[in-house]
């Protein structure tokens, strides 16, 4: 509250200063120049925010442009006297005061970009701390709340993620923002096992945007988890087609390339390539998945999640040594990557080391205790070791989390049959 009051006082002071310089400019017949300079400052501010320039570059550019324009107008008017030079001071100062109004916006944006950079370096807790710092001053800053919710998803804190998403949905959102937020809510609900609630939101999104690639992917994931494997494949295919169309638009559209900064465009492409690779794994298109993950890693070679997915695709192709190299790289970047830990367990189990795999499955379970696949894989390792009681416990846990899991039912029945004999 104190910070909000401070901002209001600051904004009101700037407003009064601009009024003062308007009066002074009027007194020397330079109102037109003042308006021109203020418009220029606003345009520069908007452009520099879009392309993520720093505060120092912004202020330097404003000063150079205002001074240069003043000199040009002075020369064109051919009024070479000290008195005439002085009359341009008031419009310049008025525009500079207007420029100062944008300083808090640049500081907020700089902090936000710092939180984004930390996530790209796999420093998720540090990113959350920066987000919290921003939200102390700007409690309704959409970008930060949304990005924090995405980071909480990576950290498997799905209940906190859901609470932030509900907070976002109370805000006034445009259509694009609403679609992003609703997809994030589907993600949180499905990870919490609330599939019916997630389905309701999926229907809402697809009614408005039938080709939403992320929603189609989540629908496929939900159907797969509740036992509708064949139906899920259709949605994976639809999602993949939608992503390919989006990638094609990015590659062809010059307007789209120019409408966002290069960094932001790369982030969007990274997400698209990664999602495409994940879907290709679900469709058993492992060579194609490797190509997609390789494209993603060109954009950010330090993305732990992409390395772990690439490792898993290699494992599915039986290339276990290369797969382990990718998984180890992923864990070097982010040791708490539960998918990488699970994948390492899978690779060890498939390469004849089921006992060694157990420790990695257990670590993955400790990080993501609601993920049924971790328990299932651990159960399969116990089954290979002929430790059927432990295997049964794992399969029962899967069915506790997801009663509709067909492959866990099948595995449990196999174990029970062996134990009866």
C-alpha positions in Angstrom: 0.0 0.0 0.0 2.8 2.4 0.9 4.5 1.8 -2.5 1.2 2.4 -4.4 0.8 5.7 -2.5 4.4 6.6 -3.4 3.7 5.9 -7.0 0.5 8.1 -7.0 2.4 11.0 -5.4 5.2 10.6 -8.0 2.7 10.5 -10.9 0.8 13.5 -9.6 4.1 15.4 -9.2 5.0 14.7 -12.8 1.6 15.8 -13.9 1.9 19.1 -12.1 5.4 19.6 -13.6 4.1 19.0 -17.1 1.3 21.6 -16.5 3.9 24.1 -15.3 6.0 23.6 -18.4 2.9 23.8 -20.6 2.2 27.3 -19.1 5.9 28.3 -19.6 5.9 27.0 -23.1 2.7 28.9 -23.9 4.3 32.1 -22.6 7.0 31.9 -25.3 4.7 30.5 -28.0 6.2 27.0 -28.0 3.1 24.8 -27.1 3.3 23.0 -30.5 6.9 22.0 -29.9 6.0 20.8 -26.4 3.2 18.6 -27.7 5.5 17.3 -30.5 8.3 16.4 -28.0 5.9 14.7 -25.6 4.4 12.6 -28.5 8.0 11.6 -29.5 8.8 10.6 -25.9 5.7 8.4 -25.7 6.5 6.7 -29.0 10.1 6.1 -28.0 9.0 4.7 -24.7 6.5 2.3 -26.3 9.1 1.1 -28.9 11.8 0.6 -26.3 9.5 -1.4 -24.0 8.5 -3.7 -26.9 12.1 -4.4 -27.8 13.4 -4.6 -24.2 15.9 -1.8 -24.2 17.4 -0.6 -20.9 16.5 2.5 -19.0 19.9 4.1 -19.7 19.5 3.6 -23.4 16.0 5.0 -23.3 16.9 8.2 -21.4 20.0 8.7 -23.6 17.9 8.3 -26.8 15.2 10.7 -25.5 17.8 13.4 -24.7 19.6 13.0 -28.0 16.3 13.1 -30.0 14.9 16.1 -28.2 18.1 18.1 -28.4 18.6 17.2 -32.1 15.0 18.1 -33.0 15.3 21.4 -31.1 18.5 22.3 -33.0 16.8 21.4 -36.3 13.7 23.5 -35.6 16.0 26.4 -34.5 18.0 26.2 -37.7 14.9 26.0 -39.9 13.4 29.0 -38.2 16.6 31.0 -38.7 16.2 32.8 -35.4 19.8 33.0 -34.3 19.8 34.7 -31.0 20.3 33.7 -27.4 16.7 34.7 -26.5 15.3 32.4 -29.2 17.6 29.5 -28.0 16.2 30.0 -24.5 12.6 29.6 -25.6 13.3 25.9 -26.6 14.3 25.0 -23.0 10.8 24.9 -21.7 9.4 22.3 -24.3 12.6 20.2 -23.9 12.3 20.2 -20.1 8.6 19.5 -20.2 9.2 16.5 -22.5 12.0 15.2 -20.2 9.6 15.4 -17.3 7.2 13.3 -19.3 10.1 10.8 -20.0 10.7 10.5 -16.2 7.1 9.3 -15.9 8.1 6.1 -17.7 11.1 5.3 -15.5 9.1 3.1 -13.1 7.7 1.2 -16.0 11.2 0.5 -17.3 12.4 -0.6 -13.9 9.4 -3.0 -13.6 10.1 -4.4 -17.1 13.8 -4.8 -16.2 13.0 -6.8 -13.1 10.5 -8.9 -15.1 13.1 -9.7 -17.7 15.5 -10.6 -14.9 13.0 -13.2 -13.6 12.6 -14.6 -17.2 16.4 -14.9 -17.6 16.7 -16.7 -14.3 14.2 -19.3 -15.4 16.2 -19.7 -18.7 19.2 -20.5 -16.4 17.1 -23.0 -14.5 17.2 -20.8 -11.4 13.5 -21.2 -10.6 13.5 -20.2 -6.9 15.5 -17.1 -7.6 13.0 -16.2 -10.4 10.1 -16.6 -7.9 11.9 -14.3 -5.5 12.2 -11.6 -8.2 8.5 -12.0 -9.2 7.5 -11.6 -5.5 9.5 -8.4 -5.4 7.7 -7.0 -8.4 4.3 -8.0 -7.1 5.0 -6.1 -3.8 5.0 -2.9 -5.9 2.7 -3.9 -8.8 0.2 -6.5 -7.3 -1.8 -6.7 -10.6 1.0 -6.9 -13.1 -0.3 -9.6 -15.4 3.0 -10.7 -17.0 4.6 -11.3 -13.6 1.7 -13.2 -12.1 1.3 -15.4 -15.2 5.1 -16.1 -15.4 5.2 -16.9 -11.7 2.4 -19.4 -12.2 4.3 -21.0 -15.1 7.4 -21.3 -12.9 5.4 -22.9 -10.1 4.3 -25.5 -12.6 7.9 -26.4 -13.3 8.5 -26.6 -9.5 5.4 -28.9 -9.3 3.7 -26.6 -6.9 0.3 -27.0 -8.6 -2.0 -25.8 -5.8 -0.1 -22.5 -5.6 -0.1 -22.3 -9.4 -3.9 -22.8 -9.4 -4.4 -20.1 -6.8 -2.4 -17.6 -8.9 -4.4 -18.6 -12.0 -7.7 -17.9 -10.2 -6.3 -14.6 -9.2 -5.5 -13.8 -12.8 -9.0 -14.7 -14.0 -10.5 -12.1 -11.6 -8.6 -9.4 -13.6 -9.8 -7.7 -16.8 -8.1 -9.8 -19.5 -8.0 -9.5 -23.3 -8.9 -12.6 -25.3 -5.3 -13.7 -25.9 -4.5 -13.3 -22.2 -7.6 -15.2 -21.2 -6.7 -18.2 -23.4 -3.2 -18.3 -21.9 -4.5 -18.3 -18.4 -7.2 -20.8 -19.0 -4.7 -23.2 -20.5 -2.5 -22.8 -17.4 -5.5 -23.6 -15.3 -6.1 -26.8 -17.3 -2.5 -27.7 -16.7 -2.8 -27.2 -12.9 -6.1 -29.0 -12.6 -5.0 -32.0 -14.6 -1.7 -32.3 -12.6 -3.8 -32.2 -9.4 -5.9 -35.1 -10.8 -9.1 -32.9 -11.2 -9.8 -34.1 -14.7 -13.5 -33.3 -14.8 -12.8 -29.7 -13.9 -10.0 -29.5 -16.4 -12.3 -30.9 -19.2 -14.9 -28.2 -18.6 -12.3 -25.5 -19.2 -10.9 -27.4 -22.3 -14.4 -27.3 -23.8 -14.6 -23.6 -23.0 -11.3 -22.9 -24.8 -11.9 -25.1 -27.8 -15.4 -23.6 -28.4 -13.7 -20.2 -28.8 -10.4 -21.4 -30.4 -10.7 -24.9 -31.9 -7.1 -24.9 -33.2 -5.4 -24.0 -29.9 -2.4 -26.3 -30.0 -1.7 -26.2 -26.2 -5.4 -27.0 -25.3 -5.5 -29.8 -27.8 -2.3 -31.2 -26.2 -3.8 -31.0 -22.7 -7.0 -32.7 -23.9 -4.9 -35.5 -25.3 -3.0 -35.8 -22.0 -6.2 -35.9 -20.0 -7.8 -38.6 -22.3 -4.7 -40.7 -22.1 -4.6 -40.5 -18.3 -8.3 -41.5 -17.8 -7.9 -44.5 -20.1 -9.0 -43.2 -23.6 -5.7 -44.0 -25.4 -7.0 -44.2 -28.9 -9.0 -41.0 -28.6 -6.0 -39.2 -27.2 -4.0 -39.9 -30.3 -6.4 -38.0 -32.5 -5.9 -34.9 -30.3 -2.1 -35.3 -30.3 -2.3 -35.4 -34.1 -4.5 -32.2 -34.2 -2.2 -30.4 -31.8 0.8 -31.3 -33.9 -0.8 -30.0 -37.0 -1.7 -26.8 -35.3 1.9 -26.3 -34.0 3.3 -27.0 -37.5 1.0 -24.3 -38.9 2.2 -21.9 -36.1 5.8 -22.6 -36.8 5.2 -22.0 -40.5 3.6 -18.7 -39.8 6.6 -17.6 -37.7 9.0 -18.6 -40.4 7.1 -16.8 -43.2 5.6 -13.8 -41.6 7.9 -10.8 -41.7 5.3 -8.8 -39.8 5.3 -11.3 -36.9 9.1 -11.2 -36.8 9.1 -7.4 -36.5 6.2 -7.2 -34.0 8.2 -8.7 -31.1 11.8 -8.5 -30.0 14.2 -11.2 -31.2 14.5 -12.7 -27.6 10.7 -12.9 -27.2 10.3 -14.5 -30.7 13.0 -17.1 -29.8 11.2 -17.9 -26.6 8.0 -18.5 -28.5 9.7 -20.7 -31.0 11.5 -22.6 -28.2 8.1 -23.4 -26.6 6.6 -24.5 -30.0 9.6 -26.8 -30.9 9.6 -28.3 -27.4 5.8 -29.0 -27.4 6.1 -30.4 -30.9 8.8 -32.8 -29.7 6.8 -33.9 -26.7 3.8 -34.7 -29.0 6.0 -36.6 -31.4 7.2 -38.8 -28.5 3.5 -39.5 -27.6 3.0 -40.5 -31.3 6.1 -42.7 -31.2 7.8 -40.4 -33.8 11.1 -40.5 -32.0 13.5 -39.4 -34.9 11.2 -36.5 -35.6 11.1 -35.6 -31.8 14.9 -35.5 -31.8 14.9 -33.0 -34.7 12.4 -30.8 -32.8 14.4 -30.9 -29.5 17.6 -30.1 -31.5 15.9 -27.0 -32.9 14.8 -26.0 -29.4 18.3 -26.4 -28.1 19.7 -24.1 -30.8 17.5 -21.4 -29.3 18.5 -22.1 -25.7 21.2 -24.8 -25.1 20.8 -24.5 -21.3 17.1 -25.6 -21.2 17.1 -28.6 -18.8 13.7 -29.8 -19.7 14.6 -30.0 -23.4 17.7 -32.0 -22.7 15.7 -34.5 -20.6 13.1 -34.9 -23.4 15.8 -35.4 -26.0 17.4 -38.0 -23.7 14.1 -39.8 -23.4 13.5 -39.9 -27.2 17.0 -41.3 -27.6 16.3 -44.0 -25.0 13.1 -45.0 -26.9 15.4 -45.5 -29.9 17.6 -47.8 -27.8 20.5 -45.3 -27.9 21.1 -45.5 -24.2 24.6 -44.1 -24.0 23.7 -40.9 -25.9 20.4 -40.8 -23.9 22.3 -40.9 -20.6 24.6 -38.1 -21.8 21.5 -35.9 -22.4 19.9 -36.8 -19.1 23.1 -36.0 -17.2 23.4 -32.7 -19.0 19.8 -32.0 -18.0 20.5 -32.8 -14.3 23.7 -30.8 -14.3 21.6 -27.8 -15.4 18.8 -28.5 -12.9 19.2 -31.4 -10.4 15.5 -31.3 -9.4 14.2 -32.1 -12.9 11.9 -35.0 -12.0 11.3 -35.9 -15.6 15.1 -36.3 -16.1 15.4 -38.4 -12.9 12.5 -40.6 -14.1 14.1 -40.9 -17.5 17.4 -41.9 -16.0 15.7 -44.6 -14.0 14.0 -45.8 -17.1 17.2 -45.9 -19.1 19.0 -47.8 -16.3 16.1 -50.3 -16.0 16.0 -50.9 -19.7 19.7 -51.4 -20.0 19.7 -54.1 -17.4 20.2 -52.1 -14.2 16.8 -52.1 -12.5 18.2 -52.0 -8.9 20.2 -48.9 -9.7 17.2 -47.3 -11.3 15.2 -47.4 -8.1 17.0 -44.4 -6.4 16.2 -42.2 -9.4 12.5 -43.1 -9.5 12.4 -42.4 -5.7 13.9 -39.0 -6.2 11.4 -38.2 -9.0 8.6 -39.3 -6.7 9.8 -37.1 -3.9 9.7 -34.1 -6.2 6.5 -35.0 -8.0 4.4 -37.1 -5.6 1.2 -36.8 -7.7 2.8 -38.1 -10.9 1.5 -41.6 -11.5 4.1 -42.5 -14.1 6.9 -42.3 -11.6 5.2 -44.9 -9.4 4.4 -47.1 -12.4 8.0 -47.1 -13.6 9.3 -47.9 -10.1 6.8 -50.8 -9.9 8.2 -52.2 -13.2 11.7 -52.0 -11.8 10.6 -53.9 -8.7 8.8 -56.4 -10.9 12.1 -57.1 -12.9 13.8 -57.6 -9.6 11.0 -60.1 -8.7 10.2 -58.0 -5.6 6.5 -58.4 -6.2 5.2 -57.0 -2.9 7.0 -53.7 -3.5 5.8 -53.7 -7.1 2.2 -54.2 -6.0 2.5 -51.2 -3.7 3.6 -49.0 -6.6 0.8 -50.1 -8.9 -1.8 -49.6 -6.1 -0.4 -46.1 -5.6 -0.9 -45.4 -9.3 -4.5 -46.6 -9.1 -5.1 -44.5 -6.0 -4.0 -41.4 -8.0 -5.8 -42.5 -11.2 -8.4 -45.3 -10.9 -8.8 -45.3 -14.7 -5.1 -46.2 -15.4 -5.4 -49.3 -17.6 -1.7 -50.1 -17.9 -1.4 -50.0 -14.0 -4.4 -52.4 -13.7 -2.8 -54.7 -16.2 0.6 -54.7 -14.4 -1.1 -55.2 -11.0 -3.0 -58.2 -12.3 0.2 -59.7 -13.7 1.9 -59.3 -10.3 -1.1 -60.8 -8.4 -1.1 -63.8 -10.7 2.6 -64.4 -10.1 2.1 -64.0 -6.3 -0.8 -66.5 -6.3 1.3 -69.1 -8.0 
